[in-house]
Amino acid sequence: MPRINAPTVAQHRAERRRALLDAARSLLAEDPRHPPTLAAVAARAKLARSSVYEYFRSGDALLLELVREVLPNWSRQVTDAMAAAGGPGEQVLAYVAANLRLVAEGEHALATALIESVPGEETNASTRQMHEQMSGPLVAALSELGLPDPTSTAGLISSVVYTASRMIEAGSDTTATGERVRELLGPFLLGRGTP
């Protein structure tokens, strides 16, 4: 029987699976243009290449599991930030700030690399679900502000976030970019009363 380094076999297997996912994530974050090979993932996780197949049948299966983690984690962080904010204007600004923080942390590059590495219906569905989970609270906050077309306004705000994200990924200072976005949106969002 193989030697285990945990109190139970189940815990041992969970820890090894986690190590493989973390290794794949770090390799992809280091080089988003090239999906990591299973051999590279195994080496990073300090496991034999053959043992990877005990947990994932292929490189795509491993990366798809990361998609299932990364995208829901993104939407959860954004919606948690919105829920912790004060009124609806601050909630929208929290939506913006959380997205820009995740971009600055490299999560956008990682998510993009994953989506490009494992195209397919499940990845597309995960992407749609992530955007729906974030757009719902955004539209709700904009509705609470009494805007006549909150869905269109949400699209415009998302465009501002996208442009600021591109700036950050191109090397602009994250704090300064976030401040410029807040200067742009803050008067509109915070100067409105609720209906």
C-alpha positions as CSV (number, residue, x, y, z in Angstrom):
1,M,0.0,0.0,0.0
2,P,1.4,3.5,-0.9
3,R,2.6,5.6,2.0
4,I,0.1,8.4,2.9
5,N,1.0,11.7,4.5
6,A,-2.4,12.4,6.1
7,P,-4.6,10.9,8.8
8,T,-6.8,9.2,6.2
9,V,-6.6,8.0,2.7
10,A,-9.4,10.4,1.7
11,Q,-7.6,13.3,3.1
12,H,-4.3,12.2,1.5
13,R,-6.1,12.0,-1.9
14,A,-7.7,15.4,-1.4
15,E,-4.3,17.0,-0.5
16,R,-2.7,15.5,-3.6
17,R,-5.5,16.7,-5.8
18,R,-5.2,20.2,-4.3
19,A,-1.5,20.1,-4.9
20,L,-2.0,19.3,-8.6
21,L,-4.6,22.0,-9.0
22,D,-2.4,24.6,-7.3
23,A,0.6,23.5,-9.4
24,A,-1.4,23.9,-12.6
25,R,-2.7,27.3,-11.5
26,S,0.8,28.6,-10.7
27,L,2.3,27.3,-13.9
28,L,-0.5,28.9,-16.0
29,A,-0.2,32.2,-14.0
30,E,3.5,32.2,-14.8
31,D,2.9,31.6,-18.5
32,P,-0.7,32.2,-19.5
33,R,0.0,31.7,-23.2
34,H,0.9,28.0,-22.8
35,P,-1.2,25.5,-20.9
36,P,1.0,23.4,-18.6
37,T,1.8,19.8,-19.5
38,L,0.9,17.1,-17.0
39,A,4.6,16.4,-16.6
40,A,5.2,20.0,-15.6
41,V,2.3,19.9,-13.2
42,A,3.5,16.7,-11.6
43,A,7.0,18.1,-11.2
44,R,5.7,21.3,-9.6
45,A,3.5,19.3,-7.3
46,K,6.5,16.9,-6.5
47,L,4.6,13.9,-7.7
48,A,5.3,11.2,-10.3
49,R,3.7,12.0,-13.6
50,S,1.9,8.7,-13.6
51,S,0.1,9.6,-10.4
52,V,-1.5,12.6,-12.0
53,Y,-3.8,10.2,-13.9
54,E,-5.2,8.9,-10.6
55,Y,-6.8,12.3,-10.2
56,F,-7.3,13.7,-13.7
57,R,-7.7,11.7,-17.0
58,S,-6.1,14.5,-19.1
59,G,-4.6,18.0,-19.0
60,D,-7.9,19.4,-20.2
61,A,-9.7,17.7,-17.3
62,L,-7.3,19.3,-14.9
63,L,-7.7,22.7,-16.4
64,L,-11.5,22.3,-16.6
65,E,-11.5,21.7,-12.8
66,L,-9.6,25.0,-12.4
67,V,-12.3,26.7,-14.5
68,R,-14.8,25.4,-12.1
69,E,-12.9,27.0,-9.2
70,V,-11.6,30.2,-10.7
71,L,-14.7,31.6,-12.3
72,P,-17.1,31.0,-9.3
73,N,-14.4,32.4,-7.0
74,W,-14.3,35.6,-9.0
75,S,-18.0,36.2,-9.0
76,R,-18.2,35.3,-5.2
77,Q,-15.5,37.8,-4.4
78,V,-17.2,40.6,-6.4
79,T,-20.7,39.8,-5.0
80,D,-19.3,39.6,-1.4
81,A,-17.7,43.0,-1.9
82,M,-20.9,44.4,-3.1
83,A,-22.9,42.9,-0.2
84,A,-20.5,44.4,2.3
85,A,-20.8,47.9,0.8
86,G,-23.3,50.5,2.0
87,G,-26.0,51.9,-0.3
88,P,-26.5,51.1,-3.9
89,G,-24.0,53.6,-5.3
90,E,-21.3,52.2,-3.0
91,Q,-22.3,48.7,-4.1
92,V,-21.6,49.6,-7.7
93,L,-18.3,51.1,-6.8
94,A,-17.5,48.0,-4.8
95,Y,-18.3,45.9,-7.9
96,V,-15.8,48.1,-9.9
97,A,-13.1,48.0,-7.2
98,A,-13.3,44.2,-6.6
99,N,-13.0,43.5,-10.4
100,L,-10.0,45.8,-10.7
101,R,-8.4,44.2,-7.7
102,L,-8.8,40.7,-9.1
103,V,-7.3,41.9,-12.4
104,A,-4.3,43.4,-10.6
105,E,-3.9,40.1,-8.7
106,G,-3.6,38.3,-12.1
107,E,-7.0,36.5,-11.9
108,H,-8.2,38.0,-15.2
109,A,-5.1,36.7,-17.0
110,L,-5.5,33.3,-15.4
111,A,-9.2,33.2,-16.2
112,T,-8.6,34.2,-19.8
113,A,-5.8,31.6,-20.1
114,L,-8.1,28.9,-18.7
115,I,-11.0,29.8,-21.0
116,E,-8.7,29.8,-24.0
117,S,-7.0,26.5,-23.0
118,V,-10.2,24.5,-22.5
119,P,-12.8,25.8,-24.9
120,G,-16.1,24.1,-25.0
121,E,-19.7,24.2,-23.8
122,E,-18.9,23.6,-20.1
123,T,-16.3,26.5,-20.1
124,N,-18.8,28.7,-22.0
125,A,-21.5,27.9,-19.5
126,S,-19.2,28.6,-16.5
127,T,-18.3,32.0,-18.1
128,R,-21.9,32.9,-18.7
129,Q,-22.8,31.9,-15.1
130,M,-20.0,34.0,-13.7
131,H,-21.2,37.0,-15.6
132,E,-24.8,36.5,-14.6
133,Q,-23.9,36.1,-10.9
134,M,-22.2,39.4,-11.0
135,S,-24.6,41.3,-13.3
136,G,-27.6,40.5,-11.2
137,P,-26.5,42.4,-8.1
138,L,-25.1,45.2,-10.3
139,V,-28.4,45.7,-12.1
140,A,-30.3,45.5,-8.8
141,A,-28.1,48.2,-7.3
142,L,-28.6,50.4,-10.3
143,S,-32.3,49.8,-10.2
144,E,-32.3,50.8,-6.6
145,L,-30.8,54.1,-7.7
146,G,-33.9,54.7,-9.8
147,L,-32.2,54.6,-13.2
148,P,-34.5,54.3,-16.2
149,D,-32.5,51.5,-17.9
150,P,-30.3,49.8,-15.3
151,T,-29.3,47.0,-17.6
152,S,-27.8,49.3,-20.2
153,T,-26.1,51.3,-17.5
154,A,-24.6,48.1,-16.1
155,G,-23.2,47.4,-19.6
156,L,-21.7,50.8,-19.7
157,I,-20.1,50.3,-16.2
158,S,-18.8,47.0,-17.3
159,S,-17.2,48.7,-20.3
160,V,-15.4,51.1,-18.0
161,V,-14.2,48.2,-15.9
162,Y,-13.0,46.4,-19.0
163,T,-11.1,49.5,-20.2
164,A,-9.6,50.0,-16.7
165,S,-8.7,46.3,-16.6
166,R,-6.8,46.6,-19.9
167,M,-4.9,49.6,-18.6
168,I,-3.9,47.7,-15.5
169,E,-2.8,44.7,-17.4
170,A,-0.8,47.0,-19.7
171,G,1.1,48.3,-16.7
172,S,-0.9,51.3,-15.3
173,D,-0.8,51.7,-11.6
174,T,-3.8,49.9,-10.1
175,T,-4.5,52.4,-7.3
176,A,-4.3,55.4,-9.7
177,T,-6.5,53.6,-12.2
178,G,-9.1,52.7,-9.6
179,E,-9.1,56.3,-8.3
180,R,-9.7,57.6,-11.9
181,V,-12.6,55.2,-12.3
182,R,-14.1,56.3,-8.9
183,E,-13.7,60.0,-9.9
184,L,-15.6,59.2,-13.1
185,L,-18.4,57.1,-11.7
186,G,-18.6,58.4,-8.1
187,P,-20.5,61.7,-8.7
188,F,-23.0,59.9,-10.9
189,L,-23.6,57.0,-8.5
190,L,-23.3,58.7,-5.1
191,G,-25.1,61.9,-6.1
192,R,-28.4,60.1,-6.8
193,G,-31.1,59.6,-4.3
194,T,-33.1,56.4,-4.1
195,P,-36.6,56.7,-5.6
